[in-house]
Amino acid sequence: MDDRDRLTERFEGHRPRLRAVAYRMLGSVSEADDAVQEAWLRTIRADTGEVENLEAWLITVVSRVCLNVLRSREQRREEPLDVQAHDPAVGHDDGGDPEHEAMLADSVGLALLVVLDTLTPAERLAFVLHDMFDVPFDDVAPIVGRSSQAVRQLASRARRRVKGAAPAPDPADPDRRRAVVDAYLAATRGGDFDALVALLDPDVVLRADPAVGPTPGPLVIRGARVVAKGALASAERARVTQVALVNGAAGLVMAPRGQLYLVLAFTIVDGKITEIDVIAEPDRVRRLDLAVLGD
């Protein structure tokens, strides 16, 4: 048996776990199979002779493939075509312990996949790898390009959403947070696209309630470049916007002619804006604790 045959045999031995990881990442059987196949192509092109833990290495490869798919999907606003209530990526044809496989199959239902689909790509990857497959945060960090602490926060935020809990207070330092919000407002007013992108996390999520318009329902936009373009489209309105305390943390309020119109609340992690909530519905605005800040 030559080296290629041995590598093929070892890869096939890990394929069930790789498919399970990819399916939980993508929620699509066909996309999971494509991701595993792409991981195989990358494997045979790489020098794996010095790899001590091939399974961990392969999980890293397939995770990076899945992360690219998720980010591309967010930009195109596509949904997986074949989300299923069971997990065929861990089926009886894969060998191994049938009872264990059945437990894994039952662990992923349609409801969970729907919730996972509301997470940012980085949140989903951190949650799936750490909480479902026990991958250490230190190993997840280089995949998403974050610190271990930031990945821990991503997984924690994802876990709260899966459980339906309210988000925890923003961990950013108040002065640092104020500086980021000031910079966001200045870049928007100045039409500086590159500066905005630099302030935004690559997987940033902007949520706007129906009162913001122009769509009749809530709007969700994902990705730094898309969010930055949207911010520049409101550059004129940014001239009547100022920094304020929103529930005790730096945010923005827009008040043309002195009338409060909408509020921007930010989530900031490691100096990057990861979430923006745009609030304009009067009932929601009234429930906010607002205080305008000076220069």
C-alpha positions as CSV (number, residue, x, y, z in Angstrom):
1,M,0.0,0.0,0.0
2,D,1.5,3.4,-1.0
3,D,1.3,6.7,0.8
4,R,-1.8,7.8,-1.2
5,D,-3.7,4.6,-0.4
6,R,-2.8,4.9,3.3
7,L,-4.0,8.6,3.3
8,T,-7.2,7.6,1.6
9,E,-7.9,4.9,4.1
10,R,-7.2,7.2,7.0
11,F,-9.4,10.0,5.5
12,E,-12.3,7.5,4.9
13,G,-12.0,6.5,8.6
14,H,-12.6,10.1,9.6
15,R,-15.2,10.9,7.0
16,P,-18.3,10.2,9.2
17,R,-17.1,12.8,11.8
18,L,-16.2,15.3,9.1
19,R,-19.6,15.0,7.6
20,A,-21.2,15.4,11.0
21,V,-19.2,18.6,11.6
22,A,-20.0,20.0,8.1
23,Y,-23.7,19.2,8.4
24,R,-24.1,21.0,11.7
25,M,-22.1,23.9,10.2
26,L,-24.2,24.2,7.0
27,G,-27.5,22.5,7.7
28,S,-27.4,21.0,4.3
29,V,-26.6,17.4,3.3
30,S,-25.4,18.3,-0.2
31,E,-23.3,21.2,1.0
32,A,-21.8,19.1,3.8
33,D,-20.8,16.4,1.3
34,D,-19.3,19.1,-1.0
35,A,-17.3,20.6,2.0
36,V,-15.9,17.1,2.9
37,Q,-14.9,16.5,-0.7
38,E,-13.2,19.9,-0.9
39,A,-11.4,19.0,2.4
40,W,-10.2,15.8,0.7
41,L,-8.9,17.7,-2.3
42,R,-7.0,20.0,0.0
43,T,-5.7,17.1,1.9
44,I,-4.1,15.3,-1.0
45,R,-2.5,18.6,-2.1
46,A,-1.0,19.1,1.3
47,D,2.0,17.6,3.0
48,T,0.4,15.7,5.9
49,G,3.5,13.6,6.7
50,E,4.3,15.7,9.8
51,V,0.7,16.0,11.0
52,E,0.5,14.3,14.4
53,N,-3.3,14.5,14.9
54,L,-4.9,14.0,11.5
55,E,-8.5,14.1,12.7
56,A,-7.9,17.5,14.4
57,W,-6.2,18.7,11.2
58,L,-9.0,17.5,9.0
59,I,-11.6,19.1,11.2
60,T,-9.8,22.4,10.9
61,V,-9.7,22.1,7.1
62,V,-13.4,21.2,6.8
63,S,-14.3,24.0,9.2
64,R,-12.5,26.6,7.1
65,V,-14.3,25.3,4.0
66,C,-17.6,25.6,5.9
67,L,-16.8,29.1,7.2
68,N,-16.2,30.2,3.6
69,V,-19.5,28.7,2.5
70,L,-21.4,30.4,5.4
71,R,-19.9,33.8,4.6
72,S,-20.6,33.4,0.9
73,R,-24.2,32.4,1.8
74,E,-24.7,35.4,4.0
75,Q,-23.6,37.8,1.2
76,R,-26.0,36.2,-1.2
77,R,-28.7,35.8,1.5
78,E,-29.2,32.2,0.5
79,E,-30.8,29.4,2.6
80,P,-29.7,25.8,2.5
81,L,-32.0,23.8,0.2
82,D,-32.2,20.5,2.1
83,V,-32.4,21.1,5.9
84,Q,-33.8,18.0,7.4
85,A,-35.1,17.1,10.9
86,H,-32.7,14.2,11.1
87,D,-28.9,14.0,10.5
88,P,-28.1,11.8,7.6
89,A,-24.5,12.9,7.9
90,V,-24.3,10.4,10.7
91,G,-26.2,7.5,9.3
92,H,-26.0,3.7,9.7
93,D,-23.9,3.3,6.6
94,D,-21.0,5.1,8.3
95,G,-20.1,2.2,10.6
96,G,-19.2,2.6,14.2
97,D,-21.4,2.1,17.2
98,P,-25.1,2.3,16.0
99,E,-26.4,3.4,19.4
100,H,-23.9,6.3,19.5
101,E,-24.8,7.2,15.9
102,A,-28.5,7.2,16.8
103,M,-27.8,9.5,19.7
104,L,-25.9,11.9,17.4
105,A,-28.7,11.8,14.8
106,D,-31.3,12.7,17.5
107,S,-29.1,15.5,18.8
108,V,-29.7,17.7,15.7
109,G,-33.3,18.5,14.9
110,L,-34.9,21.0,12.6
111,A,-35.5,23.5,15.4
112,L,-31.9,23.6,16.3
113,L,-30.8,24.0,12.7
114,V,-33.2,26.9,12.4
115,V,-31.7,28.6,15.4
116,L,-28.2,27.9,14.2
117,D,-29.1,29.6,11.0
118,T,-29.7,32.9,12.9
119,L,-26.1,32.9,14.1
120,T,-23.2,34.7,12.4
121,P,-20.8,32.4,10.7
122,A,-18.2,32.9,13.4
123,E,-20.7,32.2,16.2
124,R,-22.0,29.1,14.5
125,L,-18.5,27.7,14.0
126,A,-17.5,28.5,17.5
127,F,-20.6,26.9,19.0
128,V,-20.6,23.8,16.7
129,L,-16.9,23.0,17.2
130,H,-16.7,23.7,20.9
131,D,-20.1,22.7,22.2
132,M,-20.9,19.9,19.9
133,F,-17.5,18.4,19.1
134,D,-15.4,19.5,22.2
135,V,-12.8,21.3,20.1
136,P,-10.8,23.6,22.4
137,F,-11.2,27.4,22.0
138,D,-7.4,27.7,21.4
139,D,-7.9,25.4,18.3
140,V,-11.0,27.3,17.1
141,A,-9.4,30.7,17.4
142,P,-7.1,30.5,14.3
143,I,-9.9,29.2,12.1
144,V,-12.0,32.3,12.6
145,G,-9.0,34.7,13.1
146,R,-9.9,35.7,16.6
147,S,-8.4,35.4,20.1
148,S,-9.3,32.5,22.3
149,Q,-11.2,34.9,24.6
150,A,-13.2,36.3,21.6
151,V,-14.1,32.8,20.5
152,R,-15.2,32.0,24.0
153,Q,-17.5,35.0,23.8
154,L,-18.8,34.0,20.4
155,A,-19.7,30.5,21.6
156,S,-21.3,32.0,24.8
157,R,-23.4,34.4,22.8
158,A,-24.5,31.6,20.4
159,R,-25.3,29.3,23.4
160,R,-27.6,32.0,24.9
161,R,-29.4,32.3,21.6
162,V,-29.8,28.6,21.3
163,K,-31.2,28.5,24.8
164,G,-33.4,31.6,24.2
165,A,-31.7,33.7,26.9
166,A,-31.2,37.4,26.9
167,P,-27.7,38.6,25.7
168,A,-25.1,39.4,28.3
169,P,-23.8,42.9,28.8
170,D,-21.4,44.1,26.2
171,P,-17.8,43.2,27.4
172,A,-16.1,46.1,25.8
173,D,-14.3,48.7,27.9
174,P,-16.5,51.9,28.1
175,D,-13.8,54.3,26.8
176,R,-12.8,51.9,24.1
177,R,-16.4,51.4,23.1
178,R,-17.0,55.1,23.0
179,A,-13.9,55.5,20.7
180,V,-15.3,52.8,18.3
181,V,-18.7,54.4,18.2
182,D,-17.2,57.9,17.6
183,A,-15.1,56.5,14.8
184,Y,-18.1,54.8,13.2
185,L,-20.1,58.0,13.3
186,A,-17.1,60.0,11.9
187,A,-16.5,57.5,9.1
188,T,-20.2,57.5,8.2
189,R,-20.4,61.3,8.1
190,G,-17.2,61.4,6.0
191,G,-18.2,58.7,3.6
192,D,-15.1,56.7,4.4
193,F,-15.9,53.2,3.3
194,D,-12.6,51.6,4.2
195,A,-12.6,53.1,7.7
196,L,-16.1,51.7,8.2
197,V,-15.1,48.2,7.1
198,A,-12.0,48.3,9.4
199,L,-14.3,49.0,12.3
200,L,-16.7,46.2,11.5
201,D,-16.2,42.5,12.3
202,P,-16.2,40.5,9.0
203,D,-19.4,38.7,10.2
204,V,-21.1,41.8,11.6
205,V,-24.9,41.6,11.7
206,L,-27.2,44.6,11.4
207,R,-30.8,44.2,12.5
208,A,-33.4,46.9,11.8
209,D,-37.0,46.8,13.0
210,P,-39.9,47.4,10.6
211,A,-40.3,51.1,11.5
212,V,-36.8,51.8,10.1
213,G,-38.0,51.1,6.5
214,P,-38.2,50.8,3.6
215,T,-39.1,47.1,3.9
216,P,-42.4,46.2,5.6
217,G,-40.7,43.7,7.9
218,P,-37.5,43.5,10.0
219,L,-34.3,43.7,8.0
220,V,-31.2,41.7,8.7
221,I,-27.9,42.5,6.9
222,R,-24.7,40.6,7.4
223,G,-21.1,41.2,6.4
224,A,-18.8,44.1,6.8
225,R,-18.9,45.4,3.3
226,V,-22.7,45.2,3.0
227,V,-23.2,46.9,6.3
228,A,-20.7,49.6,5.5
229,K,-22.5,50.3,2.2
230,G,-25.8,50.7,4.1
231,A,-24.2,53.0,6.6
232,L,-22.9,55.3,3.8
233,A,-26.4,55.3,2.3
234,S,-27.5,57.1,5.4
235,A,-24.6,59.6,5.5
236,E,-27.0,62.5,5.3
237,R,-29.0,61.3,8.3
238,A,-25.7,60.8,10.2
239,R,-25.3,64.6,10.3
240,V,-28.2,64.8,12.7
241,T,-26.9,61.8,14.7
242,Q,-24.9,62.0,17.9
243,V,-23.3,59.7,20.5
244,A,-25.6,58.7,23.4
245,L,-25.7,56.2,26.2
246,V,-28.1,53.5,25.2
247,N,-28.9,51.4,28.2
248,G,-25.7,52.5,29.8
249,A,-23.4,51.8,26.8
250,A,-22.2,54.1,24.0
251,G,-24.5,54.1,21.0
252,L,-26.1,56.6,18.5
253,V,-29.3,58.5,18.4
254,M,-30.7,60.2,15.3
255,A,-32.9,63.3,16.0
256,P,-33.7,65.4,12.9
257,R,-35.2,68.8,13.9
258,G,-34.9,67.7,17.5
259,Q,-37.3,64.8,17.2
260,L,-35.9,61.4,18.2
261,Y,-36.1,59.2,15.1
262,L,-34.1,56.1,15.7
263,V,-31.4,54.5,17.9
264,L,-28.4,52.4,17.1
265,A,-27.2,50.0,19.7
266,F,-23.8,48.3,19.2
267,T,-22.2,45.1,20.4
268,I,-18.4,45.4,20.4
269,V,-15.9,42.6,20.8
270,D,-12.1,43.0,20.7
271,G,-12.5,46.5,19.3
272,K,-14.7,45.4,16.4
273,I,-18.4,46.0,15.9
274,T,-20.1,42.6,15.8
275,E,-23.8,43.6,15.9
276,I,-25.8,46.7,15.3
277,D,-29.4,47.0,16.3
278,V,-31.3,49.8,14.6
279,I,-34.4,50.7,16.7
280,A,-37.2,53.0,15.5
281,E,-40.5,51.5,16.7
282,P,-41.8,54.0,19.3
283,D,-42.6,51.3,21.9
284,R,-39.1,49.9,21.7
285,V,-37.5,53.3,21.8
286,R,-39.5,54.3,24.9
287,R,-38.2,51.3,26.7
288,L,-34.6,52.3,26.2
289,D,-32.6,54.2,28.8
290,L,-31.1,57.1,26.8
291,A,-28.7,59.9,27.7
292,V,-26.9,62.1,25.2
293,L,-23.2,62.4,25.7
294,G,-21.0,65.5,25.3
295,D,-18.0,65.7,23.1
